[in-house]
Amino acid sequence: MAGIRFEKDIDYHNEDDGELTAAEPSTPRSRRLQSFVDEYGTYRPHLSRIDHIKRYLKKQFATFTFLCCLNSVLDKIPLLRCLKEYNIRKNLFGDIIAGIIVAIMHIPQGMAYGVLTTLPPIYGLYVSFFPVIIYMIFGTCPHLSIGTFAVISLMIAQALESVIQPSMSIINNNQTSSTFSNDSDLFLINEKIGTATTLALLVGIVQLILSFLRLGFLAIYLTEPFISGFTTGAALHVFTSQIPLIFDIKAPRGINGAFKLPRFYIKLISLLIHNINLVSTAIGIISIIVLYVAKYLNERYKSKIRIVLPCELILVIIGTITSHFTKLHSKHRVSVVGEIKRGLPSLTVPPLNHWNQLIVPAITIAAVSLSISISMAKMFSRKHGYKVSSNQELLAYGISNVFSSFFQCYPSAGSLSRSVVQEGSGGKTLLIGGFSSIVLGTVIIALTHLFRSLPMTCLAAIIIVNLKGLLFQMKDFMFYFQISLLECILWTMTFVSVLLFDVDIGLYVGMCTSFVINTIRTQKPRFVVLGQVEETGLYKSIVYFPSGHQYSKIKILRFDESLYACNAPFFKRKFYELIDIHLSYSPLISWGEKTQKNHKNEPTYKYVILDCSPFNYIDTVGVKLLIQIFHDLKKRGITLYLSECRLEVRHTFDVMKFYEQTESDTVYVTTHSAVMAARNALNNESVNNDETNELVESQL
């Protein structure tokens, strides 16, 4: 590696060197850079914005044929490709088994999460049926289980409560006491159903708009620390909401605002003292223990038994049979599910009565559901090696919610627990959803009346045990604390705000915190001093490579971020600090010789080299700052060199006439070239100084 010469230096770090554009003859670009462009580059004439648009449209319309349009439309229906390439012998058995197992999970979870939304259990089964069929047609992830999800169900319940409570208060004032109970309960249920279907329609519309605008990439801004902190805090809210069902007492109402959970528990304790149902409590605690142990054994021995035992369905069946024959509801006042209507719902247009009050909750639910669902889909795609399109996923979620809203469904989302089971059950294609819907449709049409004796405490136990994975995410705090302090702050801010305030407030706080952290990372990136590694042409940070050699009178710097308006002030301040120039004003009251020494005018360095390889782009503010620094350093007797500038950066230099306002040898192809040029210049200055001194001495 030794003996590398300046003439032989080639930049292996910039992938765009093959696309270097030859400058026009009138452009006074760097001679060093221009010689490299002339020898290795190609001539690409500069095009105006209008010419770029014309070229793009010409390229697009060149393939604008009927067959191309037809294929584009068919690509929006991934199920067609799945059917075309389907291998019956290889995939059919696994898909059928996975569909049956997931459908068995859908039954108890659908009813439980339906109750969580404060709707009758049958509507949770509807959400487990209709959106699954639509996602099978338009979705791209065969292992993602769409349907009910705890966090989304809680957010729906809060949205319904915020809309329905004012309406009910008006009715309460106008209703007579004799007819209040039955009429108000029936009106409340119908009002909630209409509002939930309207919410599903609005969520679907929001997701479709994001899909048509191709904004699926926005999901990446909802990072893993944010999602972890948010879902962990929301899981505690879900857990709290199920405690009254375990003890079979009425949940405290009217608790909103800051410190909602502590105030809820204070009221809950007072209710427990007087109204606790010991039979229901015993059933709930036993159900939690048995279900937790069964799931643990299922997970531990799944490689041996190869089939996931339907623990939740077994619990539902045992609970229903026990409740029916022991008459728990009539003898011990244990709350049960009650009568469940059979059959699929008829086509009903959402009423749109409260649509203006549901816009903000719809956007919030759409954001959370797409972030959770897409993150799970991406995880499975990386594991199994297939492609998942964020925009196509948005289209699938949007159509699922819009279509399902006409069949009395509330918003759906992907479920992590069911998705993991769906993946581990051997399913490989989108047809899993079809087989699951066949089983679930049969249950909805013919078997729902069998669950009317099921104790509500059993459904609460199912929800609480399924929160295990979300609640155990609390250990992510230590994980992010060890990895990155900023990510730990994001997790903590999101979790604490959800815990102390509410789910929607926590969402907004987490998103704002994420934005601030990303801004901090770009506004104050690393600014490092480089040194040469032995006799090679490599220059690394002297912090991590202490043996890196630094030349006298030469300072080599690297700014690890693109230079633009937001980080320009930090760049300027840090740049001068690293070259030992203090831009602060001298104190009004001096304190002797020490002040004069700290602010001496003689520069420490003669040449400063800025490695621009991390610059993906530079804006007009950044270019003007470099020009300003160049002239300021020149006044101080310091020369500024730039190296390893990418194509986009050089193009901005050309447009901003950077070379005309600086000098022609400012930009170099590689950092090593710039260092060699600075060393040669220093040697020439030393030789000239020696000759001048000898001439003066001879004259004397």
C-alpha positions as CSV (number, residue, x, y, z in Angstrom):
1,M,0.0,0.0,0.0
2,A,3.0,2.3,0.4
3,G,4.3,4.6,-2.2
4,I,0.9,5.8,-3.5
5,R,1.4,8.9,-5.7
6,F,-0.8,11.8,-6.4
7,E,-1.1,11.1,-10.2
8,K,-2.4,7.6,-9.5
9,D,-5.0,8.5,-6.9
10,I,-8.5,7.3,-7.8
11,D,-11.6,7.9,-5.6
12,Y,-13.0,4.5,-4.8
13,H,-15.6,6.0,-2.4
14,N,-17.7,8.1,-4.9
15,E,-19.8,5.8,-7.0
16,D,-20.7,8.6,-9.4
17,D,-17.2,9.2,-10.8
18,G,-18.3,7.3,-13.9
19,E,-20.9,10.0,-14.3
20,L,-18.6,13.0,-14.0
21,T,-19.8,15.7,-16.4
22,A,-17.3,17.7,-18.4
23,A,-17.5,21.4,-17.6
24,E,-18.3,23.8,-20.3
25,P,-15.3,25.7,-21.6
26,S,-16.5,29.0,-20.0
27,T,-16.7,27.4,-16.5
28,P,-13.5,28.1,-14.5
29,R,-13.6,24.8,-12.7
30,S,-10.7,23.5,-10.7
31,R,-7.8,22.5,-12.9
32,R,-7.1,19.4,-10.8
33,L,-10.7,18.3,-11.0
34,Q,-11.0,19.3,-14.7
35,S,-8.0,17.2,-15.7
36,F,-9.6,14.1,-14.0
37,V,-13.0,14.8,-15.8
38,D,-11.3,15.2,-19.2
39,E,-9.5,11.9,-18.8
40,Y,-12.1,9.6,-17.2
41,G,-15.4,11.4,-17.4
42,T,-18.1,11.7,-20.0
43,Y,-19.8,14.8,-21.4
44,R,-23.4,15.2,-20.3
45,P,-24.9,18.5,-21.3
46,H,-26.8,20.4,-18.6
47,L,-30.5,20.2,-19.1
48,S,-33.1,22.7,-17.8
49,R,-36.0,21.7,-15.6
50,I,-38.3,21.8,-18.6
51,D,-36.0,19.6,-20.6
52,H,-35.9,17.1,-17.7
53,I,-39.7,17.0,-17.5
54,K,-39.9,16.5,-21.3
55,R,-37.4,13.6,-21.1
56,Y,-39.3,12.0,-18.2
57,L,-42.7,12.3,-20.0
58,K,-41.2,10.9,-23.2
59,K,-39.8,8.0,-21.3
60,Q,-43.1,7.2,-19.6
61,F,-45.3,7.6,-22.6
62,A,-42.9,5.5,-24.7
63,T,-44.3,2.4,-23.0
64,F,-47.8,3.7,-22.7
65,T,-49.7,0.8,-24.5
66,F,-52.9,-1.0,-23.7
67,L,-50.9,-4.1,-22.6
68,C,-48.7,-2.0,-20.3
69,C,-51.8,-0.3,-18.8
70,L,-53.5,-3.7,-18.3
71,N,-50.5,-5.2,-16.6
72,S,-50.2,-2.1,-14.3
73,V,-53.9,-2.6,-13.2
74,L,-53.4,-6.4,-12.7
75,D,-50.3,-5.7,-10.6
76,K,-52.5,-3.9,-8.2
77,I,-54.2,-7.3,-7.5
78,P,-51.4,-9.5,-6.1
79,L,-53.8,-12.4,-5.7
80,L,-53.9,-13.0,-9.5
81,R,-50.1,-13.5,-9.6
82,C,-50.4,-15.8,-6.5
83,L,-53.0,-17.9,-8.3
84,K,-51.0,-18.0,-11.5
85,E,-47.8,-19.2,-9.7
86,Y,-49.6,-21.3,-7.1
87,N,-48.0,-24.7,-6.4
88,I,-50.8,-27.0,-5.1
89,R,-48.6,-29.8,-4.0
90,K,-46.2,-27.5,-2.2
91,N,-48.5,-24.9,-0.6
92,L,-52.1,-26.1,-0.4
93,F,-51.8,-28.2,2.8
94,G,-49.8,-25.6,4.7
95,D,-52.2,-22.8,3.7
96,I,-55.3,-24.8,4.8
97,I,-53.8,-25.7,8.2
98,A,-52.6,-22.1,8.8
99,G,-56.0,-20.7,7.8
100,I,-57.9,-23.0,10.2
101,I,-55.5,-22.3,13.1
102,V,-55.7,-18.5,12.5
103,A,-59.5,-18.7,12.2
104,I,-59.7,-20.5,15.5
105,M,-57.6,-17.6,17.0
106,H,-59.9,-15.1,15.4
107,I,-63.0,-16.3,17.2
108,P,-62.1,-15.6,20.8
109,Q,-59.9,-12.6,20.0
110,G,-62.6,-11.1,17.7
111,M,-65.2,-11.3,20.4
112,A,-62.8,-10.0,23.1
113,Y,-61.5,-7.1,21.1
114,G,-65.1,-6.3,20.0
115,V,-66.0,-5.9,23.7
116,L,-62.9,-3.8,24.1
117,T,-64.3,-1.3,21.6
118,T,-67.5,-1.1,23.7
119,L,-69.4,-2.8,20.9
120,P,-71.2,-6.2,21.0
121,P,-68.8,-9.2,20.5
122,I,-70.3,-10.1,17.0
123,Y,-68.8,-6.9,15.5
124,G,-65.3,-8.1,16.4
125,L,-66.1,-11.3,14.4
126,Y,-67.2,-9.2,11.4
127,V,-63.8,-7.3,11.5
128,S,-62.1,-10.7,11.6
129,F,-64.0,-11.8,8.4
130,F,-64.5,-9.0,5.8
131,P,-61.1,-7.2,5.9
132,V,-59.3,-10.5,5.7
133,I,-61.0,-11.3,2.4
134,I,-60.1,-7.9,0.9
135,Y,-56.5,-8.1,2.1
136,M,-56.1,-11.5,0.6
137,I,-57.0,-9.9,-2.8
138,F,-54.9,-6.7,-2.6
139,G,-52.2,-7.4,0.1
140,T,-48.6,-8.4,-0.5
141,C,-47.6,-10.1,2.8
142,P,-49.0,-13.7,3.1
143,H,-48.0,-13.9,6.8
144,L,-49.8,-10.7,8.0
145,S,-53.0,-11.4,9.9
146,I,-55.5,-8.5,9.4
147,G,-58.4,-8.1,11.8
148,T,-58.8,-7.0,15.4
149,F,-55.9,-5.6,17.4
150,A,-55.8,-4.5,21.0
151,V,-54.2,-1.0,20.6
152,I,-56.5,-0.1,17.7
153,S,-59.5,-1.4,19.5
154,L,-58.7,0.9,22.5
155,M,-58.3,3.9,20.3
156,I,-61.6,3.2,18.6
157,A,-63.3,2.9,22.1
158,Q,-61.9,6.3,23.0
159,A,-63.0,7.9,19.7
160,L,-66.5,6.5,20.2
161,E,-66.6,7.7,23.8
162,S,-65.5,11.3,22.8
163,V,-68.4,11.4,20.2
164,I,-71.1,9.5,21.9
165,Q,-70.9,11.0,25.4
166,P,-72.1,14.5,24.4
167,S,-74.9,12.9,22.4
168,M,-76.0,10.8,25.3
169,S,-75.9,13.7,27.8
170,I,-78.4,15.5,25.6
171,I,-80.7,12.4,25.4
172,N,-80.4,11.9,29.2
173,N,-81.8,15.4,29.7
174,N,-84.8,14.8,27.4
175,Q,-85.6,11.2,28.3
176,T,-88.2,10.3,30.9
177,S,-87.3,7.9,33.6
178,S,-89.8,5.2,32.7
179,T,-88.6,4.6,29.2
180,F,-85.0,5.6,29.7
181,S,-83.3,2.3,30.2
182,N,-84.3,0.2,27.2
183,D,-84.5,3.0,24.7
184,S,-81.3,4.6,25.7
185,D,-79.3,1.3,25.6
186,L,-80.7,0.5,22.2
187,F,-80.0,4.0,20.9
188,L,-76.5,3.9,22.4
189,I,-75.6,0.6,20.7
190,N,-76.9,1.8,17.3
191,E,-75.2,5.1,17.6
192,K,-71.9,3.4,18.4
193,I,-72.2,1.0,15.5
194,G,-72.9,3.9,13.1
195,T,-70.1,5.9,14.4
196,A,-67.6,3.0,14.3
197,T,-68.5,2.2,10.6
198,T,-68.1,5.9,9.8
199,L,-64.7,5.8,11.5
200,A,-63.7,2.8,9.4
201,L,-64.8,4.6,6.2
202,L,-62.7,7.7,7.1
203,V,-59.7,5.6,8.1
204,G,-59.9,3.8,4.7
205,I,-60.2,7.0,2.8
206,V,-57.1,8.4,4.6
207,Q,-55.1,5.3,3.7
208,L,-56.3,5.4,0.1
209,I,-55.2,9.0,-0.2
210,L,-51.8,8.1,1.1
211,S,-51.6,5.2,-1.3
212,F,-52.6,7.3,-4.4
213,L,-50.1,10.0,-3.4
214,R,-47.5,7.2,-3.0
215,L,-46.7,8.3,0.6
216,G,-46.0,4.9,1.9
217,F,-42.5,5.9,2.8
218,L,-43.9,8.1,5.6
219,A,-44.2,5.0,7.7
220,I,-40.4,4.9,8.1
221,Y,-40.6,8.1,10.2
222,L,-42.6,6.2,12.8
223,T,-39.4,4.4,14.0
224,E,-39.2,1.3,16.1
225,P,-38.4,3.1,19.4
226,F,-41.5,5.2,18.9
227,I,-43.7,2.2,18.0
228,S,-42.3,0.2,21.0
229,G,-42.9,3.0,23.5
230,F,-46.4,3.8,22.1
231,T,-47.7,0.2,22.0
232,T,-46.3,-0.5,25.5
233,G,-48.0,2.5,27.0
234,A,-51.2,1.7,25.1
235,A,-51.0,-1.9,26.3
236,L,-51.2,-0.7,29.9
237,H,-54.4,1.3,29.0
238,V,-55.8,-1.9,27.5
239,F,-54.8,-3.9,30.6
240,T,-56.5,-1.3,32.8
241,S,-59.7,-1.4,30.8
242,Q,-60.0,-5.1,31.4
243,I,-59.6,-5.1,35.1
244,P,-63.3,-4.2,35.8
245,L,-64.4,-7.1,33.7
246,I,-62.2,-9.5,35.7
247,F,-63.8,-8.4,38.9
248,D,-67.2,-8.0,37.3
249,I,-67.8,-4.4,38.3
250,K,-68.8,-1.3,36.3
251,A,-65.8,0.6,35.0
252,P,-65.4,4.2,36.4
253,R,-66.7,6.7,33.9
254,G,-65.8,10.3,33.1
255,I,-62.1,10.1,33.8
256,N,-60.2,12.1,31.3
257,G,-57.2,14.4,31.0
258,A,-53.8,14.2,32.7
259,F,-53.0,11.4,35.1
260,K,-55.9,9.4,33.8
261,L,-54.7,6.0,34.9
262,P,-53.8,6.9,38.5
263,R,-57.2,8.5,39.0
264,F,-58.9,5.5,37.4
265,Y,-57.2,3.1,39.9
266,I,-58.2,5.3,42.8
267,K,-61.9,5.1,41.8
268,L,-61.5,1.4,41.0
269,I,-60.3,0.5,44.4
270,S,-63.3,2.1,46.1
271,L,-65.6,0.2,43.7
272,L,-63.8,-3.1,44.4
273,I,-64.4,-2.8,48.2
274,H,-68.2,-2.8,47.8
275,N,-69.1,-4.4,44.4
276,I,-66.5,-7.2,43.7
277,N,-68.0,-10.4,42.4
278,L,-65.8,-13.2,43.9
279,V,-67.0,-15.9,41.5
280,S,-66.2,-13.9,38.4
281,T,-62.9,-12.9,39.9
282,A,-62.0,-16.5,40.6
283,I,-62.9,-17.5,37.0
284,G,-60.9,-14.6,35.6
285,I,-57.7,-15.3,37.6
286,I,-57.9,-19.1,36.9
287,S,-58.4,-18.3,33.2
288,I,-55.4,-16.0,33.1
289,I,-53.1,-18.5,34.9
290,V,-54.2,-21.5,32.8
291,L,-54.1,-19.6,29.5
292,Y,-50.6,-18.2,30.3
293,V,-49.2,-21.6,31.2
294,A,-50.8,-23.2,28.2
295,K,-49.3,-20.5,25.8
296,Y,-45.9,-20.9,27.5
297,L,-46.0,-24.7,26.9
298,N,-47.2,-24.2,23.4
299,E,-44.3,-21.9,22.6
300,R,-41.7,-24.1,24.3
301,Y,-42.8,-27.4,22.7
302,K,-44.1,-26.1,19.3
303,S,-41.1,-27.7,17.5
304,K,-42.1,-31.1,18.8
305,I,-45.9,-31.0,18.6
306,R,-45.8,-29.1,15.2
307,I,-49.4,-27.9,15.7
308,V,-50.3,-24.9,17.7
309,L,-53.0,-25.9,20.3
310,P,-56.0,-23.4,20.2
311,C,-55.7,-22.5,23.9
312,E,-58.0,-19.5,23.6
313,L,-60.8,-21.5,21.9
314,I,-60.5,-24.3,24.4
315,L,-60.9,-21.7,27.2
316,V,-64.0,-20.2,25.5
317,I,-65.6,-23.7,25.0
318,I,-64.9,-24.8,28.6
319,G,-66.0,-21.4,30.0
320,T,-69.2,-21.5,27.9
321,I,-70.1,-25.1,28.9
322,T,-69.4,-24.5,32.6
323,S,-71.4,-21.3,32.7
324,H,-74.3,-22.8,30.9
325,F,-74.7,-25.9,33.1
326,T,-73.9,-24.2,36.4
327,K,-76.1,-21.2,35.6
328,L,-73.4,-18.7,36.7
329,H,-75.3,-15.7,35.4
330,S,-78.6,-16.4,37.2
331,K,-77.2,-17.8,40.4
332,H,-74.0,-15.8,40.9
333,R,-74.7,-12.7,38.7
334,V,-71.6,-13.4,36.5
335,S,-71.8,-11.2,33.4
336,V,-72.0,-13.2,30.2
337,V,-71.8,-12.3,26.5
338,G,-75.6,-12.7,26.1
339,E,-77.5,-13.2,22.9
340,I,-75.4,-12.9,19.7
341,K,-77.2,-12.5,16.4
342,R,-76.4,-15.0,13.7
343,G,-75.7,-14.4,10.1
344,L,-73.6,-11.9,8.1
345,P,-74.7,-8.3,8.2
346,S,-76.5,-6.7,5.3
347,L,-75.1,-4.0,3.2
348,T,-75.5,-0.7,5.1
349,V,-74.2,2.8,4.2
350,P,-72.3,4.4,7.1
351,P,-74.5,7.2,8.5
352,L,-71.7,9.9,8.5
353,N,-73.5,11.7,11.4
354,H,-70.3,12.6,13.3
355,W,-67.8,12.6,10.4
356,N,-66.4,16.1,11.3
357,Q,-65.6,14.9,14.8
358,L,-64.0,11.7,13.6
359,I,-61.5,13.2,11.2
360,V,-58.7,13.6,13.7
361,P,-59.2,10.2,15.3
362,A,-59.3,8.6,11.8
363,I,-56.0,10.2,10.9
364,T,-54.5,9.0,14.2
365,I,-55.8,5.5,13.8
366,A,-54.7,5.3,10.2
367,A,-51.2,6.4,11.1
368,V,-50.8,3.9,14.0
369,S,-52.3,1.0,12.1
370,L,-50.2,1.5,9.0
371,S,-47.0,1.9,11.0
372,I,-47.6,-1.3,13.0
373,S,-48.9,-3.3,10.0
374,I,-46.2,-2.2,7.5
375,S,-43.4,-2.7,10.1
376,M,-44.6,-6.3,10.6
377,A,-45.0,-6.9,6.9
378,K,-41.4,-5.6,6.3
379,M,-40.1,-7.9,9.1
380,F,-41.7,-11.0,7.5
381,S,-40.5,-10.0,4.0
382,R,-36.9,-9.7,5.2
383,K,-37.1,-13.1,6.9
384,H,-38.7,-15.0,4.0
385,G,-37.2,-13.0,1.0
386,Y,-40.3,-11.7,-0.7
387,K,-41.1,-8.1,-1.7
388,V,-43.6,-6.0,0.2
389,S,-44.7,-2.6,-1.3
390,S,-45.6,0.1,1.2
391,N,-47.9,1.8,-1.3
392,Q,-49.6,-1.5,-2.2
393,E,-50.1,-2.3,1.5
394,L,-51.7,1.1,2.0
395,L,-54.0,0.4,-0.9
396,A,-55.0,-3.0,0.6
397,Y,-55.6,-1.4,4.1
398,G,-57.7,1.4,2.6
399,I,-59.9,-0.8,0.4
400,S,-60.3,-3.3,3.4
401,N,-61.6,-0.5,5.7
402,V,-63.7,1.2,3.1
403,F,-65.4,-2.0,1.9
404,S,-65.8,-3.4,5.4
405,S,-67.4,-0.1,6.7
406,F,-70.5,-1.0,4.5
407,F,-70.8,-4.3,6.5
408,Q,-70.8,-2.8,10.0
409,C,-67.1,-3.2,10.7
410,Y,-64.9,-0.9,12.6
411,P,-61.2,-0.2,11.5
412,S,-58.9,-3.2,11.2
413,A,-55.1,-3.6,11.6
414,G,-52.5,-6.3,11.6
415,S,-52.1,-8.4,14.8
416,L,-48.6,-9.4,15.9
417,S,-49.7,-12.5,17.9
418,R,-51.8,-13.9,15.1
419,S,-49.3,-13.0,12.4
420,V,-46.6,-15.0,14.3
421,V,-48.9,-18.0,14.6
422,Q,-49.8,-17.6,10.9
423,E,-46.2,-17.7,9.9
424,G,-45.3,-20.6,12.2
425,S,-48.2,-22.7,11.0
426,G,-46.7,-23.5,7.6
427,G,-48.7,-21.1,5.5
428,K,-46.9,-19.6,2.5
429,T,-49.3,-17.7,0.3
430,L,-52.2,-15.1,0.4
431,L,-54.8,-17.9,0.2
432,I,-54.4,-18.4,4.0
433,G,-56.9,-15.5,4.4
434,G,-59.4,-17.3,2.2
435,F,-59.3,-20.5,4.2
436,S,-59.5,-18.6,7.4
437,S,-62.6,-16.7,6.2
438,I,-64.4,-19.9,5.2
439,V,-64.1,-21.2,8.7
440,L,-64.9,-17.9,10.3
441,G,-67.9,-17.3,8.0
442,T,-69.3,-20.7,9.0
443,V,-69.0,-19.7,12.7
444,I,-70.8,-16.4,12.1
445,I,-73.6,-17.9,10.1
446,A,-74.3,-21.0,12.2
447,L,-72.5,-21.1,15.6
448,T,-72.5,-17.7,17.3
449,H,-75.6,-18.4,19.4
450,L,-73.6,-21.1,21.2
451,F,-71.4,-18.5,22.9
452,R,-74.2,-16.6,24.7
453,S,-73.3,-18.1,28.1
454,L,-69.6,-17.3,27.8
455,P,-68.5,-15.2,30.9
456,M,-67.1,-11.8,30.1
457,T,-64.3,-12.4,32.5
458,C,-63.0,-15.1,30.1
459,L,-62.8,-12.6,27.2
460,A,-61.0,-10.2,29.5
461,A,-58.5,-13.0,30.4
462,I,-57.8,-13.6,26.7
463,I,-57.0,-9.9,26.2
464,I,-54.8,-9.6,29.2
465,V,-52.7,-12.7,28.3
466,N,-52.3,-11.6,24.7
467,L,-50.9,-8.3,26.0
468,K,-47.8,-10.2,27.3
469,G,-45.7,-9.5,24.2
470,L,-46.6,-5.7,24.3
471,L,-46.1,-5.4,28.1
472,F,-42.7,-7.2,27.9
473,Q,-41.5,-4.4,25.6
474,M,-40.7,-2.5,28.7
475,K,-37.3,-4.1,28.6
476,D,-36.7,-2.2,25.4
477,F,-35.9,0.8,27.6
478,M,-32.6,-0.8,28.7
479,F,-31.9,-2.0,25.1
480,Y,-32.2,1.5,23.7
481,F,-30.3,3.0,26.6
482,Q,-27.4,0.9,25.8
483,I,-27.6,1.5,22.0
484,S,-28.4,5.3,21.8
485,L,-29.4,7.9,24.3
486,L,-31.6,9.7,21.7
487,E,-33.6,6.6,20.9
488,C,-34.0,5.9,24.7
489,I,-35.3,9.5,25.1
490,L,-37.8,8.9,22.2
491,W,-39.0,5.6,23.8
492,T,-39.3,7.2,27.2
493,M,-41.1,10.3,26.1
494,T,-43.6,8.4,24.1
495,F,-44.3,5.8,26.8
496,V,-44.6,8.3,29.6
497,S,-46.9,10.6,27.7
498,V,-49.2,7.7,26.7
499,L,-49.1,6.4,30.3
500,L,-49.8,9.7,32.1
501,F,-52.1,11.4,29.5
502,D,-53.8,9.4,26.8
503,V,-53.1,7.4,23.7
504,D,-53.7,10.2,21.2
505,I,-51.7,12.7,23.3
506,G,-48.8,10.2,23.5
507,L,-48.9,9.7,19.8
508,Y,-48.5,13.4,19.1
509,V,-45.8,13.8,21.7
510,G,-43.9,10.8,20.3
511,M,-44.1,12.1,16.8
512,C,-42.9,15.6,17.8
513,T,-40.1,14.0,19.8
514,S,-39.1,11.9,16.9
515,F,-39.1,15.0,14.6
516,V,-36.9,16.9,17.1
517,I,-34.4,14.0,17.5
518,N,-34.1,13.6,13.7
519,T,-33.6,17.4,13.4
520,I,-30.9,17.3,16.1
521,R,-29.1,14.5,14.4
522,T,-28.9,16.5,11.1
523,Q,-28.2,19.9,12.7
524,K,-25.4,18.7,15.0
525,P,-23.7,15.7,13.3
526,R,-20.1,14.6,13.9
527,F,-17.4,17.0,12.8
528,V,-14.1,15.0,13.0
529,V,-10.4,15.6,12.4
530,L,-8.7,13.1,10.0
531,G,-5.3,11.6,10.0
532,Q,-3.4,9.5,7.4
533,V,-3.3,5.8,8.1
534,E,0.4,4.9,7.8
535,E,1.6,5.4,4.2
536,T,-1.8,4.7,2.5
537,G,-4.1,7.2,0.9
538,L,-6.7,6.5,3.6
539,Y,-7.7,9.2,6.1
540,K,-9.6,8.2,9.2
541,S,-10.9,10.0,12.4
542,I,-8.0,10.4,14.9
543,V,-10.4,9.6,17.7
544,Y,-10.8,6.0,16.5
545,F,-7.4,5.8,14.7
546,P,-5.0,7.6,17.1
547,S,-2.1,6.4,15.0
548,G,-3.3,8.5,12.1
549,H,-0.6,10.9,11.0
550,Q,-1.4,14.7,11.0
551,Y,0.8,17.0,8.9
552,S,2.2,20.2,10.3
553,K,0.4,23.3,9.1
554,I,-2.3,21.1,7.5
555,K,-5.7,20.3,9.1
556,I,-8.0,17.7,7.5
557,L,-11.7,17.8,8.5
558,R,-14.8,15.8,7.7
559,F,-18.4,16.9,8.3
560,D,-20.6,13.7,8.5
561,E,-23.8,15.2,7.1
562,S,-25.0,17.1,4.1
563,L,-24.5,20.8,4.4
564,Y,-27.7,22.9,4.3
565,A,-29.4,25.8,6.0
566,C,-30.4,24.0,9.2
567,N,-26.9,22.9,10.2
568,A,-24.9,25.7,8.5
569,P,-24.5,27.7,11.8
570,F,-23.2,24.6,13.6
571,F,-20.9,23.9,10.7
572,K,-19.4,27.4,10.8
573,R,-18.9,27.4,14.6
574,K,-17.4,23.9,14.8
575,F,-15.2,24.5,11.7
576,Y,-13.4,27.5,13.2
577,E,-13.1,25.7,16.6
578,L,-11.3,22.8,15.0
579,I,-8.8,25.0,13.3
580,D,-8.1,27.0,16.5
581,I,-9.8,30.2,15.4
582,H,-12.1,31.9,18.0
583,L,-14.9,34.0,16.6
584,S,-16.1,35.2,19.9
585,Y,-15.8,38.9,20.8
586,S,-12.9,40.0,23.1
587,P,-14.0,40.7,26.6
588,L,-14.8,44.3,27.6
589,I,-12.6,44.0,30.6
590,S,-9.3,42.3,29.7
591,W,-7.3,40.3,32.2
592,G,-3.8,40.7,31.0
593,E,-1.4,38.8,28.7
594,K,-3.4,35.6,28.9
595,T,-6.3,37.1,26.8
596,Q,-3.9,38.3,24.2
597,K,-2.3,34.9,23.8
598,N,-5.7,33.2,23.4
599,H,-6.6,35.6,20.7
600,K,-3.4,35.8,18.7
601,N,-3.7,36.6,15.0
602,E,-1.1,34.2,13.7
603,P,-2.9,31.1,12.3
604,T,-2.0,27.6,13.5
605,Y,-2.5,26.1,10.0
606,K,-1.8,27.2,6.5
607,Y,-4.0,24.7,4.7
608,V,-7.4,23.3,5.7
609,I,-8.8,20.4,3.7
610,L,-12.5,19.6,4.0
611,D,-13.5,16.0,3.0
612,C,-17.0,16.4,1.4
613,S,-17.6,12.7,0.8
614,P,-20.6,12.6,3.3
615,F,-22.3,15.5,1.4
616,N,-25.2,13.9,-0.4
617,Y,-26.3,17.4,-1.3
618,I,-25.6,21.0,-0.5
619,D,-28.1,23.9,-0.7
620,T,-27.5,27.6,-1.6
621,V,-26.9,28.5,2.0
622,G,-24.2,25.9,2.3
623,V,-22.5,27.1,-0.9
624,K,-22.6,30.7,0.2
625,L,-21.1,29.7,3.6
626,L,-18.2,27.8,1.9
627,I,-17.5,30.9,-0.2
628,Q,-17.6,33.1,2.9
629,I,-15.3,30.8,4.8
630,F,-12.9,30.6,1.8
631,H,-12.5,34.4,1.7
632,D,-12.3,34.8,5.5
633,L,-9.5,32.1,5.7
634,K,-7.7,33.8,2.8
635,K,-7.6,37.0,4.7
636,R,-6.0,35.1,7.6
637,G,-3.4,33.5,5.3
638,I,-5.1,30.1,5.2
639,T,-6.0,28.2,2.0
640,L,-9.2,26.1,1.9
641,Y,-9.3,22.9,-0.2
642,L,-12.4,20.7,-0.8
643,S,-12.2,17.0,-1.8
644,E,-14.3,14.1,-2.9
645,C,-17.4,16.2,-3.9
646,R,-20.3,14.2,-5.3
647,L,-21.9,14.9,-8.7
648,E,-24.9,16.7,-7.1
649,V,-22.6,18.9,-5.0
650,R,-20.5,19.8,-8.0
651,H,-23.6,20.6,-10.0
652,T,-24.7,23.0,-7.3
653,F,-21.2,24.6,-7.3
654,D,-21.6,25.1,-11.1
655,V,-25.0,26.7,-10.8
656,M,-23.9,28.9,-7.9
657,K,-20.7,30.0,-9.8
658,F,-18.6,28.7,-6.9
659,Y,-15.4,28.4,-8.9
660,E,-15.7,32.0,-10.2
661,Q,-16.0,33.3,-6.6
662,T,-13.1,31.2,-5.2
663,E,-10.0,29.9,-7.0
664,S,-9.5,27.4,-9.8
665,D,-7.6,24.8,-7.7
666,T,-10.0,24.7,-4.7
667,V,-11.6,21.3,-5.4
668,Y,-9.7,18.0,-5.6
669,V,-10.8,14.5,-6.6
670,T,-9.5,12.8,-3.5
671,T,-8.5,13.9,0.0
672,H,-5.0,12.4,-0.6
673,S,-4.6,14.6,-3.7
674,A,-5.5,17.7,-1.7
675,V,-3.0,16.7,1.1
676,M,-0.2,16.1,-1.5
677,A,-1.0,19.5,-3.1
678,A,-0.8,21.3,0.3
679,R,2.5,19.5,1.2
680,N,4.0,20.5,-2.1
681,A,2.9,24.1,-1.7
682,L,4.4,24.2,1.8
683,N,7.7,22.7,0.5
684,N,7.8,25.3,-2.2
685,E,7.1,28.1,0.3
686,S,9.9,26.7,2.5
687,V,12.3,26.6,-0.5
688,N,11.4,30.2,-1.5
689,N,11.9,31.4,2.1
690,D,15.3,29.8,2.2
691,E,16.3,31.3,-1.1
692,T,15.1,34.7,0.1
693,N,17.0,34.4,3.3
694,E,20.2,33.5,1.5
695,L,19.8,36.4,-0.9
696,V,19.4,38.8,2.0
697,E,22.4,37.4,3.8
698,S,24.6,37.7,0.6
699,Q,23.5,41.3,0.1
700,L,24.4,42.1,3.7
